[in-house]
Amino acid sequence: MSGIKAKISGVGMYVPNKVLTNRDLSALVDTSDQWIRERTGISERRFVSEGESNSDLSVASIRKVLSKTGYGPEDIDLIIVATVTPDMAFPSTACVIQEKIGASNAWGFDLSAACSGFLYALSTGAQFIETGAYKRVLVVGTDVMSSIINFKERSTCVLFGDGSGTVLLEPSTDDIGILDCLLHSDGSGGKHLCMPAGGSQRPATHETVNEELHYVHQDGRAVFRYAVKLMTSVCREILERNGLRPEDVQLFVPHQANARIIDSSVARLGLSPEQVLINIDRYANTTAATIPMGLAEAEAAGRLKSGDLVLLASFGAGFTWGSILVRWGS
C-alpha cells in the first residue's frame, strides 16, 4: 500500500421542502402522533413533491459539497450512488447525475445495499482513492422511500422519509481519513425486509400491483432483533481490532432506522448520549441517506473537529450491516 488514506473533505445534505408530520399521517392511516413517537422516535419526515426525483435530491446535496470545497463538476473523477430507489432501473442514477451537473470527466455507478448502502459505497470509493487511481470521488446516499411505501400499512409507512447526503473523498497522507471498514451480509435475512416484486423474478403485472408487492415489506420484530445485535457486534469488533474503546469515540453516527434500535445499541456499547448523533425525529429513515445526512448536520452544528474519531454503523435489508472508523479532518 502507498500509505494514502481517503479523507472526507466535504459533506452536504438536502431534504425536500414537503414536511409530513405524524398528525398528517394519522389522517391517512390508523395511527397517532403518540403511537409513532413511542415506537420509533419519529415526529416528522420529508417527502418529495410531484416530479421531484432521486437525482434531483442528489444533485442538490452534491452542489452543496462542491460549493464548500471549491471544486467544479469537471474536477470529479467518479460518482458512486447508494440507493434502492433510483430514478429508473437503467440508466443508473449516477449517469443521470453526471449529465445534470456536467461532470464531464467522471464515470459512475449505482450500488444497492439498502440502509447499509452508504457504508458499502464509502468503502468502495475509499479504495479508488487509496490505490491512487483517483483524486476526487463523490459518494452519494439518496433515497425516495415515499415512492415504495404503502400508505395503508401503518407499521411501515410511518418509518420512512426522503433525503440525500453526499461526501467528497480525497487523498490524505497523514492519519486523517478512513481508518478501517468492516462490512457484512447474510442473504438468509432477505425475507424479513424486501420489496417482493419489480425485479426480474416477479416483473410488474396487474397481479403484482393488485397484491401490493411493489412496496416495502418488513417483519419489524425480526429486523429490530437482528439490527441491535449485529450493529453492536460490528462496532465492538472494529473498535477492538484497532485497539480502541467506546470512550475513544467522539461521535457515533448510526443508521437512523428507529430510535429504540439506536438507544439499545448505544446502551450495549456503553456510549454516552453526548457521543451520539440522532436526527430520526425530524427526517425518519431515509435509508442510504441517513449517515451522510447525520455527518452533514454534525459538521454544521460544530460537533466535528479535526482529529475526532467518528464511528459509523448501519444495518439494512439483505441483511447487510457494517461499521467504518473515520479520523475526521478536511
N, C-alpha and C positions, 0 to 999 in steps of 0.2 A: 504494500500500500504506500501511497505517496505522502501520507500524513495530512492530507487535505480532509477537512470536515465540511459538511454542509450546514451553513448557518441560516437562520430565518432572519433575513434583512429587512423584511417589510410584511405587514399584516393588515388586512382590511376586511370589512364585512358590509353586507347590505341586506335589509329586510324590506318586504313590500309595505306600502302605506296602509293597507287594509288591516284593521285590528278586529279580531273576533274574540270577544270576552266569553267567559263561562256562561254568563247570563244570556248572551246571544245564542250560544249552543243549546241552552235549555229550551229555546223556542223551536228548535229543530228536532230534538231527540229527548227522551225521558231521562233527564239528568238535572243537576242543580250545581250552583257555584260551590256550595259546601261539599257535595259529593266528590266533585273533581279535585278541589283543593286537598281534601283529606287523603285521597288515594294517589294523587300524582304530584301535588305541589304546584300545579299549573293554574295561573289566573287568566292568562290571555295568550293568544298566538297571532301570527301574521299570516295572511293568505294573499296570494296573487290576485290581481284584478283580471277581468276577461281580456285575453290576448297577451298577457304577460307570461313569459316562458322561463324555463331554466336558464337558457343562455342570456336572457335579459338580466336576471339577478346576478349571474356570474360576471357579466361584463361590468356591471356596476361595482361589484366588490373588487374586481381586477383594477379598474380605473382608480380606485382609492389607493391601492398598493402602488401603482405606477406614479401617482401624484406624490405620495410620501417619499418614494425612493428617487424620484427624478429621472427615471428611465422612460423611454418611449416604447411603444409596441414592437418596433423594429429591433430592439435590444434583447428581446426574449428568444431563447433557443428552443424551449419545449413547454408545452401546456398539458398538464395531466388533470383530468376532471373526474373526481369521485362522485358518483351519483347512481341512484336506482330509478330516477325519473328524468331521463334525457328528453330533449326536445322531440326526438323521434328515434326509432330503432337504429336507423342509419340515414345520413352520415352521423358520425359521432358529434356530440355537443362540443368537444374540443375543436373540431373543424369549423363548426358554426361560429364559435367564439373567435377563432383565429381570423376569420373573414370579417367579423363585426368590428374587431379592434384594430385590424390592419397589421397583425403580427406576421409580416411577410417572410421573415427569416425563421419562423418557428414551425415545428411539426407538433402533433399532439394525438392523444388518445383518451378514451374514457376507461374508467376502472370501476368494477362493480363488486363491492363488499359490504353493501348496506350501511349500517351505522358505524362499522369499522372502516369504511371506505377511505376516509381522510387519512387514517394512520397507514393503511396499505399504500396509498398514493404518496404520502410523505416519505415513507421508507424507500419507495421506488425512485422518487425524484432525487432523494439524497444520494443514491448510488450513482446516478448520472453525474452528479457534482463530484463525489469522492473519487471517481475514476479519472476525472479530468476531461470527460467527454464534453461537458457543457459548463457554461459560466452562470447562466440565469435560467432558472426553472420556476414556472408558476404552478403551484399545486392548489387546486380549487376543490372545495367541497360544497356542493349545491344540491338541494332537493326541493321539489314542489310536491310535498306529500298530500296537499289538498286535492291533487289530481287522481289519487289512488286510494282515498279513504271513503268508506261507506257511511254517510251521514244518518243512516238508520241503525247503525251499530254503535251504541254508546261506549262500549268497552275499548274501542279503537279510535273513534272519531275525535274523542276529547284529547288524545295524546299528542297529536302531530301539528306541525306548523311548516311554513315555507321560509327559506333563507339561504344565504350564501356567505361563505368565508374563503379568503384567499391568502396564501403566504407566498413570498418570493424566497427562493433558495439561492444562495451564492456561496462561493468557496471561502473557507476560513482556514488559516494555518496555525491558529492558536487553540486554546481549549474551548473557545466559543463554538457552539453548534450542536448538532445531533450527536449524542454520545453513544446511544445504543437503541436498538429496535428489537422487540420480541413480539412476533405475530403468530397466531394460531388459527386453525379452522377445524371443524368437526361436522361433516356433512350429515351425520345421523340426526342432528338437531334441526335440520331444514324444515321438517314437517311442522314444527312449533311456531314458525314465523315465516310467512311466504305470501306471494301473490300467485294463486294456482294456475291462472290462465293468462294468455297473451304471448307466450313463447311458442317455440316450435312443437312442444309436446301437446299443448292444447291451444291451438290458434283461435283467434276470436271468431265466434259463431253466435248466432242468435241464442243458442242454448247456453253458452258460457256467460253471455251478458245477462240473460234472464236469471241464471243461477248466481249472479253477483260474484263471479270468480275473478274479476279484474280489480279487486280491492285487496287491501292488506288483510290477511287472516292471521290471527295470533292466539296462542294459548298463553294467556297472561301469567298464570301461575308458574308454568314451566320456564318461561323466559325470565321471570323475576328470580327464580331459584338459581338458574344457571348463571345469570348476569352477575349476581352478587358473588357467587363462589369463584367464577373464572376471572372477573376483573380484579378481585382481591388477590388471587393466587398469582396472576401475571405481574401485578405491581410488586408483590413481595419478591418474586423471582428476579425481576430486572434490578431492583434495588440491591438485593443480596449479591448478585453476580458482579456488581460494580462497587461492592464494599461500602454501600450507603445504608442509612437508616431513615425511617419516615421523618424524623426531626430534621434531617438534612434538606428536605424539600421545602422550597419557598412557596411554590404554588402547584397545586394539584388541579388539573383541568380534566375532569371525567366527561365522558359522553353523557348528554343530558336526556336520558330516557324517562326517568321517573325519580322524583325527589327521594322516595323511600329506598330505591336502589342505591343512590348516591350516599344517603345517610348510613345505610348498612355497610357499604364498602368502606366509607371513611372511618366508621367505628372499628371495624375489623383491622384496618391498617394502623389505627392508633394516631390518626391525624387530627389536628385541631380545626375548628371551623374557620379560623383565620387563614389556614393554608389552602382552602378550597374555593374554587370558582363555581358559583351556581347562578344560572340565569334562566333556568327552565320555567320559572314563574312567568316570565314575560314573552318567551318565544316557543315554549313547548319543545317537542322533539323534532328537530329539523334534520334528523338522520345524519348524512355525511357532513352537514354544515355546523354541527354543534360545537365541535372542538375548535376549529378556526374562528368561529364567532366568539367563543369564550376567550381565546387569545387576544382578539381584537379589542374586546371590552376590557380585559385586564390591562392591556397596554394603555388604553385611553384613560383608565382610572388611576394610572400610576402604580399599579400593583406588580409591574415587571421592571426590574433593574438589571443592568449589565452584571453578569456573573451569577444571577439567580439560577437555581436548579429547578427545572419545571418538569413535572411528571404528567404525562398524557396517558389516558386509558379509555378503552372502548369495548363494547360488546354489541353484536348485531346478528342479523339473520345469516344463516349459513350452516351452523353457527360460525361466527367469526369473532375473534377478540384479540386484543394486543395492548402493548404499552410501549411508549417511546420516552426516553430521557433526553432532555434538552438543556444545555447550558446557555442561558439567554444572553444575547448581545448582538447588536447590529454593526 
